[in-house]
Amino acid sequence: MAARQEDAVTPVQQSDEEWECPERSLDECQGEYIQHVMNRKMERRAFLTGAAVAGAAFTVTPALVEPAHADGSYRYRRRDPGNRLTFKTVPPGNNADIVVPLGYDYNVVIRWGDPLFPGMPEFDVDHQTPEDAARQFGFNNDLVLWYPLPHWVRNTIRRHGRLRPIQEFFLGLFLPGLQQRSSKYALMAINHEYTTGRQMFRDYVGNLPGNSAEQAKQRRIEIENHGLSVIEVKKRRNGKTRFVRNSPFNRRITGTTPIEIRGPLRGHELLRTAADPTGTMVDGMFNNCAGGRTPWGTVLTCEENFDQYFGNNDDNPDAESKALSARVPGRGGASGRRWEETDPRFDLSKNPREYNRFGYIVEIDMYNPDSVPMKRTAMGRFKHEGASVAIAKSGQVAVYSGDDARFEYVYKFVSKGRYHAGSRLANGDLLDEGTLYVAQFNVGDTPEDDRGIGKWLPLDIDDPVSGPLLMTAGFSSQAEVLINTRGAADALMATPMDRPEDVEVSPVDGRVIITLTNNSRRTEPNEANPRINNQHGHLVELFEDDDDFAATTFTWDIFVKCGNPALPNNEQDTKYGELSNEEALAAGVSPISDVDNIVWDDDGNLWISTDGQFFSDGVGFGQNDGVFAVPVAGRDRGVLRQFLSGVPGCEICGPEFSGDQRTFFCAPQHPHDPRSGDPGSAFEPKEPDGTPLPRWPVGETQISKPSLIAVRHLRGRKIGR
């Protein structure tokens, strides 16, 4: 997610994209372009399904999709990856509350400001303090991840505060299997991406010039509302999920929490500051968007738009640091929140190297409440969106990530060491050493083949091919490559993409799906971004060669080109798998735009959340953001249908499943944000015609709040039935 993160006054109709930090134009991109759009109908081929990760594959035969039932529910078919998705389609709309299919319900698990610890006062929007904010559920939750909590782990931590070595061993050994099972108790990691002051305070003055007591207080409250929460949840007998307030696992990492710097940049001169002359510790993490889980029980949380928090870069006295951040510069003058007027570490004219300490993937141990978070610098510095983990045939760990901005890149990190299934501690340093790659997407090897090929280019100054190119571009060390990852990717001629957001690996067949949210600035297509003025975004699927996540070559295809297939003559050039537009309409395919975060169910179906459908870069659908499900293989490949509709003004974040797949979690972010189409505010939401709307969650009396919700089937079935 890279949108709506400024507090400057901006017209309500401004699109989702326009809230990003300044980016380069197409002319500044160095990737190799082709001059034609891939408009030919893509032929059906063999797609990896079943046990592809183990090296096996079988083909699926194309077939016309049978239409949905008259009531919108989908026909059940046996022995097909998509047969699970029989729910009744949710129509697009602008309802005041969450809409889920017939037979489903949802409950709110936790909301902004809820205390995480016993003895704390209840949240009061008019009496906020920085001290309370650091111990409450933070603002604008984004990433949502579920972790099983075995009773013996829960009981040991409650009694002794930490696990014994033998328990650590068994947890590491059994955790991947437990992740796929039901668990009465569980841990959840939820990011707090950014703050919007006018949605938090009745009289917001933090973004105005000055440093009065009230301004300083609001700024400190905002800083503490960033970061991540770890919470314990319990599944009740009725299937609802509730928050466990007195849990010793409950935890807040905020903008002031000490975090260790690890990997190649640990202690480097460019990361040393007056406050930390060793270059080994940093206070806080910011703009944590998506992320991922590791099989050893940690969360990887990604710093995305970190640049917006720093001001006065025009007066930055450190020429070297300023040059290395030219591709992701801090604000030239005052930042939008003006934190630098209260805390000088955000003032680049005074603390220029503080900026080099943000923009990384942070690893946090979910099962050790006393562990120190770690910034893993080996995975590069850019606007990280996701961190999807897969284990290669060799046992090496691969981590996929997108850089969420126009004309930026898709990355993969491959560890030097190997994953040890039976030892959590042995995996503690795996992400500190390895090779960072950037993707280059190319056309197919024959003119008749619309399926592309590609390469992972090593961002390694010691590589015999990449090294000379990097040195020619002015890089003199690997540290410079990791700090200026975007510039290094430019030098290797990587493929500029249309806002690469989430990148997720299928647990069923190993295919990798990349979400491209949109790019209205594209005037020329490239191989993997075939539409000019890409208003609605698309999905690319990637297959690693030899079914190996450590491979350096791959094939790829465009799976979905988003938009509204019902428009005359398919004027938005939509695509859903290999379905013709007529077949898509007959199957009841839903309109979709601005794809963001994704998750796989255990049958291998893809679930997609959206960010910005109301405006969708100026040509939106006028509908709330939502959640969509689509099979990627089988007879129903490409039949994308809406499962959930959000509330006005919100983006749907997450999404996530419980281990037994009987609970679906997502996080409606910034409900009733006027920049997302709601003319009101979180305090006084309104319909477009001015009619008052209820605050959300329903029943709130003070203000609409970002929240975590849990969706369940009333009969306890797997989500999707």
Stockholm file with secondary structure:
# STOCKHOLM 1.0

chainA/1-721         MAARQEDAVTPVQQSDEEWECPERSLDECQGEYIQHVMNRKMERRAFLTGAAVAGAAFTVTPALVEPAHADGSYRYRRRDPGNRLTFKTVPPGNNADIVVPLGYDYNVVIRWGDPLFPGMPEFDVDHQTPEDAARQFGFNNDLVLWYPLPHWVRNTIRRHGRLRPIQEFFLGLFLPGLQQRSSKYALMAINHEYTTGRQMFRDYVGNLPGNSAEQAKQRRIEIENHGLSVIEVKKRRNGKTRFVRNSPFNRRITGTTPIEIRGPLRGHELLRTAADPTGTMVDGMFNNCAGGRTPWGTVLTCEENFDQYFGNNDDNPDAESKALSARVPGRGGASGRRWEETDPRFDLSKNPREYNRFGYIVEIDMYNPDSVPMKRTAMGRFKHEGASVAIAKSGQVAVYSGDDARFEYVYKFVSKGRYHAGSRLANGDLLDEGTLYVAQFNVGDTPEDDRGIGKWLPLDIDDPVSGPLLMTAGFSSQAEVLINTRGAADALMATPMDRPEDVEVSPVDGRVIITLTNNSRRTEPNEANPRINNQHGHLVELFEDDDDFAATTFTWDIFVKCGNPALPNNEQDTKYGELSNEEALAAGVSPISDVDNIVWDDDGNLWISTDGQFFSDGVGFGQNDGVFAVPVAGRDRGVLRQFLSGVPGCEICGPEFSGDQRTFFCAPQHPHDPRSGDPGSAFEPKEPDGTPLPRWPVGETQISKPSLIAVRHLRGRKIGR
#=GR chainA/1-721 SS CCCSCCCSCCCTTCCSGGGSCCCCCGGGCCSCCCSSCCCSCCCCCCCCCSSGGGTCCCCCCCCCCCCCCTTSCCCCCTTSTTTTCCSCCCCCCCCSSCBCCTTEEEEEEEETTCBCSTTCCCCCTTSCCHHHHTTBCCSSEEEEEEEECCHHHHHHHHHHSSCCHHHHHHHHHHHHHHTTSCCSEEEEEEEECCCCGGGTCSSCCTTSSSCCHHHHHHHHHHHHTSEEEEEEEEECTTSCEEEETTCTTCEEECTTSEEEEESTTTTCGGGCCSSCTTSCEEECCCCEEEEEECTTSEEEEEECSGGGGCBCGGGCCCHHHHHHTTTSCCCSSCCSSCGGGTCGGGBTTTCGGGGGGCSCEEEEETTCTTCCCEEEGGGCSSCBCCCEEEECTTSEEEEEEEBCSEEECEEEEEEEEECCTTCTGGGTTGGGSEEEEEEEEECCSSTTCCSEEEEEEECCTTSTTHHHHHHHTTCCSHHHHHHTHHHHHHHTTCCCEECEEEEEECTTTCCEEEEECCBTTCCSCBTTBCCTTBSSCEEEEEEEGGGCTTCSEEEEEEEEECBCTTSGGGTTCCEETTBCHHHHHHTTCCCBCSEEEEEECTTSEEEEEESCTTTTTTTCCSCCCEEEEEESSSTTTTCCEEEEECCTTCEEEEEEECTTSCEEEEEEESTTCGGGTCSSCSSSCBCTTSCBCCCSSTTCSSCCCCEEEEEEETTCCCTTC
#=GC SS_cons         CCCSCCCSCCCTTCCSGGGSCCCCCGGGCCSCCCSSCCCSCCCCCCCCCSSGGGTCCCCCCCCCCCCCCTTSCCCCCTTSTTTTCCSCCCCCCCCSSCBCCTTEEEEEEEETTCBCSTTCCCCCTTSCCHHHHTTBCCSSEEEEEEEECCHHHHHHHHHHSSCCHHHHHHHHHHHHHHTTSCCSEEEEEEEECCCCGGGTCSSCCTTSSSCCHHHHHHHHHHHHTSEEEEEEEEECTTSCEEEETTCTTCEEECTTSEEEEESTTTTCGGGCCSSCTTSCEEECCCCEEEEEECTTSEEEEEECSGGGGCBCGGGCCCHHHHHHTTTSCCCSSCCSSCGGGTCGGGBTTTCGGGGGGCSCEEEEETTCTTCCCEEEGGGCSSCBCCCEEEECTTSEEEEEEEBCSEEECEEEEEEEEECCTTCTGGGTTGGGSEEEEEEEEECCSSTTCCSEEEEEEECCTTSTTHHHHHHHTTCCSHHHHHHTHHHHHHHTTCCCEECEEEEEECTTTCCEEEEECCBTTCCSCBTTBCCTTBSSCEEEEEEEGGGCTTCSEEEEEEEEECBCTTSGGGTTCCEETTBCHHHHHHTTCCCBCSEEEEEECTTSEEEEEESCTTTTTTTCCSCCCEEEEEESSSTTTTCCEEEEECCTTCEEEEEEECTTSCEEEEEEESTTCGGGTCSSCSSSCBCTTSCBCCCSSTTCSSCCCCEEEEEEETTCCCTTC
//
